[in-house]
Amino acid sequence: MKALERIVAEKLLKIKAVKLQPGNPFTWASGWKSPIYCDNRKTLSYPALRTFLKIELARTIVENFGEVEAVAGVATGAIAQGALVADLLGLPFVYIRSRPKDHGLENLIEGELRPGSKVVVVEDLVSTGGSSLKAVEAVRNFGCTVIGMVAIYTHGFPVAEEQFQAANVRLITLSNYDAVIEEALKTEYITPTEEAILQEWRKDPAHWNPQD
């Protein structure tokens, strides 16, 4: 039976939530050139896939972080997915802003979170890990324990793995870069030559030059 990471990769590629363009790279907000672009918010527009991901994320939480008392989504991409998962599990839900609101109560965490709660953070995508771990820090600063993080997809950058380890956060994702590349190659979405380009990019994405 096909592994879950490959099943999720197949579904993400099918709806173009993940796009691969080794010959025509994207430019990320960071300025990095990249042969891959991932927008998991697209999954929310497909009811069957939305439900599938909700169930798998919830199952991952129950199986690995059974003592969870609240779910926190990272703004903005994981707000909806986190709320869906929290609803399925019957748990309180909050979401974490990238920066405090500049008016009113100036909240960083939106919703009601009980201090001391055991929290699982939900992400849609993990790249370098920076924004994800800022959300973890916000929950910890509020006086809660982050017992883990679940996400739909990760690029699997070494820098992200190092940062999660340093922050003592266990990350579990439904799919990953390797699974996407394997699935794309199997279905002839990409050629072996393009696969080599994609593998080269991940080694040093910050300095990758498609012209080299």
C-alpha positions as CSV (number, residue, x, y, z in Angstrom):
1,M,0.0,0.0,0.0
2,K,1.3,3.5,-0.9
3,A,2.6,5.4,2.2
4,L,0.6,8.3,3.5
5,E,3.3,10.8,2.5
6,R,3.1,9.7,-1.1
7,I,-0.7,9.8,-1.1
8,V,-0.7,13.3,0.3
9,A,2.0,14.3,-2.2
10,E,-0.1,12.9,-5.1
11,K,-3.1,14.9,-3.9
12,L,-1.2,18.2,-3.5
13,L,0.3,17.8,-7.0
14,K,-3.1,17.0,-8.5
15,I,-4.7,20.2,-7.4
16,K,-1.5,22.2,-8.0
17,A,-1.1,23.2,-4.3
18,V,2.4,22.1,-5.0
19,K,3.9,23.2,-8.3
20,L,7.3,22.2,-9.7
21,Q,9.0,24.4,-12.3
22,P,12.7,23.6,-12.5
23,G,13.0,25.4,-15.9
24,N,11.1,28.5,-14.8
25,P,11.8,29.1,-11.1
26,F,9.5,31.0,-8.7
27,T,10.8,33.9,-6.6
28,W,9.8,33.6,-2.9
29,A,9.0,36.5,-0.7
30,S,12.5,36.0,0.9
31,G,14.0,36.7,-2.6
32,W,15.1,33.0,-2.9
33,K,14.8,31.5,-6.4
34,S,13.0,28.2,-6.1
35,P,11.9,25.4,-8.5
36,I,9.0,24.6,-6.2
37,Y,6.0,26.6,-4.9
38,C,3.6,25.3,-2.2
39,D,0.2,26.9,-1.3
40,N,-1.7,24.5,0.8
41,R,-4.5,27.0,1.3
42,K,-5.8,25.7,-2.0
43,T,-6.7,22.4,-0.3
44,L,-9.5,24.2,1.5
45,S,-11.4,24.6,-1.8
46,Y,-11.6,20.9,-2.3
47,P,-14.1,19.4,0.2
48,A,-12.9,15.8,-0.1
49,L,-9.3,16.7,0.3
50,R,-10.0,19.2,3.0
51,T,-11.7,16.4,5.0
52,F,-8.9,13.9,4.3
53,L,-6.3,16.3,5.6
54,K,-8.4,17.2,8.6
55,I,-8.8,13.6,9.6
56,E,-5.1,12.7,9.0
57,L,-3.9,15.7,11.0
58,A,-6.3,14.8,13.8
59,R,-5.2,11.2,13.7
60,T,-1.5,12.2,13.9
61,I,-2.2,14.4,16.9
62,V,-4.1,11.6,18.8
63,E,-1.5,9.0,18.0
64,N,1.5,11.1,18.9
65,F,0.3,13.8,21.3
66,G,-2.6,12.2,23.1
67,E,-2.4,14.5,26.1
68,V,-3.2,17.6,24.0
69,E,-5.6,20.1,25.6
70,A,-5.7,22.8,22.9
71,V,-4.9,23.4,19.3
72,A,-3.1,26.5,17.9
73,G,-3.0,27.4,14.2
74,V,-0.3,29.6,12.7
75,A,-1.6,32.6,10.8
76,T,-2.6,32.8,8.2
77,G,-2.2,29.6,6.3
78,A,-3.1,27.2,9.1
79,I,-5.9,29.1,10.8
80,A,-8.7,27.2,8.9
81,Q,-6.9,23.9,9.0
82,G,-6.2,24.2,12.7
83,A,-9.8,25.2,13.4
84,L,-11.1,22.1,11.5
85,V,-8.8,19.8,13.4
86,A,-9.7,21.3,16.8
87,D,-13.4,20.9,15.9
88,L,-12.9,17.3,15.0
89,L,-11.1,16.7,18.3
90,G,-13.5,18.7,20.4
91,L,-10.7,20.9,21.7
92,P,-10.3,24.7,22.2
93,F,-8.7,26.6,19.3
94,V,-6.6,29.7,19.1
95,Y,-4.5,31.2,16.3
96,I,-1.2,32.9,16.5
97,R,-0.4,36.1,14.6
98,S,3.0,36.8,13.0
99,R,3.0,40.1,15.0
100,P,0.8,41.6,17.7
101,K,-2.3,43.4,16.5
102,D,-1.5,47.2,16.3
103,H,-4.8,48.3,18.0
104,G,-7.2,47.2,20.7
105,L,-5.8,44.6,23.0
106,E,-2.7,44.1,20.7
107,N,-3.2,40.3,20.9
108,L,-0.5,38.0,19.5
109,I,-2.7,35.0,20.3
110,E,-6.3,35.2,19.2
111,G,-8.9,33.2,21.2
112,E,-8.9,32.0,24.7
113,L,-6.0,29.8,25.9
114,R,-5.8,28.6,29.4
115,P,-2.3,29.1,30.9
116,G,-0.7,25.7,31.6
117,S,-2.4,24.0,28.7
118,K,-0.7,21.3,26.6
119,V,-0.8,22.7,23.1
120,V,-0.2,21.2,19.6
121,V,0.6,23.8,16.9
122,V,-0.8,23.2,13.4
123,E,1.0,24.5,10.4
124,D,0.2,24.2,6.7
125,L,3.8,24.4,5.4
126,V,7.3,24.4,7.1
127,S,10.1,25.9,5.1
128,T,13.0,27.3,7.2
129,G,11.0,26.9,10.4
130,G,11.3,30.6,11.5
131,S,7.7,31.6,11.5
132,S,6.6,28.2,12.9
133,L,8.9,28.5,15.8
134,K,8.0,32.1,16.5
135,A,4.4,30.7,17.0
136,V,5.8,28.1,19.4
137,E,7.6,30.8,21.4
138,A,4.4,32.9,21.6
139,V,2.5,29.9,23.1
140,R,5.4,29.2,25.6
141,N,5.6,32.8,26.6
142,F,1.9,32.7,27.4
143,G,2.6,30.0,30.0
144,C,1.6,26.9,28.0
145,T,3.5,23.8,27.0
146,V,4.0,23.0,23.3
147,I,4.0,19.3,23.1
148,G,4.4,19.1,19.4
149,M,3.6,20.5,15.9
150,V,1.9,18.9,13.0
151,A,1.9,20.2,9.4
152,I,0.7,19.2,6.0
153,Y,4.1,19.5,4.3
154,T,7.7,20.4,4.8
155,H,10.6,21.1,2.4
156,G,12.8,19.3,4.9
157,F,15.6,21.9,4.9
158,P,18.5,21.0,7.2
159,V,18.3,24.5,8.8
160,A,14.7,23.8,9.8
161,E,15.5,20.4,11.3
162,E,18.3,22.0,13.3
163,Q,16.1,24.8,14.5
164,F,13.3,22.5,15.6
165,Q,15.8,20.3,17.4
166,A,17.3,23.3,19.2
167,A,13.9,24.5,20.2
168,N,13.0,21.0,21.4
169,V,9.9,20.8,19.3
170,R,8.8,17.5,17.7
171,L,7.5,18.1,14.2
172,I,5.4,15.5,12.3
173,T,4.3,16.2,8.8
174,L,1.9,14.4,6.5
175,S,4.1,14.8,3.5
176,N,7.5,16.2,2.5
177,Y,9.8,17.2,-0.3
178,D,11.2,13.7,-1.0
179,A,7.7,12.2,-1.3
180,V,6.7,15.0,-3.7
181,I,9.7,14.5,-5.9
182,E,9.2,10.7,-5.9
183,E,5.6,11.0,-6.9
184,A,6.3,13.7,-9.5
185,L,9.0,11.5,-11.1
186,K,6.8,8.4,-11.0
187,T,3.9,10.2,-12.8
188,E,6.3,11.8,-15.3
189,Y,5.4,15.3,-14.0
190,I,9.2,15.8,-14.0
191,T,12.1,14.2,-15.9
192,P,15.2,12.6,-14.3
193,T,17.1,15.8,-15.4
194,E,14.6,18.0,-13.6
195,E,14.8,15.8,-10.5
196,A,18.5,16.4,-10.4
197,I,17.9,20.2,-10.4
198,L,15.3,19.9,-7.7
199,Q,17.7,17.8,-5.5
200,E,20.5,20.3,-6.1
201,W,18.3,23.2,-5.1
202,R,17.4,21.8,-1.7
203,K,21.1,21.4,-0.7
204,D,21.5,25.2,-0.6
205,P,18.3,27.0,-1.5
206,A,19.4,30.4,-0.3
207,H,22.2,30.5,-2.8
208,W,20.8,28.4,-5.6
209,N,21.2,30.0,-9.0
210,P,19.1,28.5,-11.8
211,Q,21.6,29.9,-14.4
212,D,24.5,27.8,-13.0
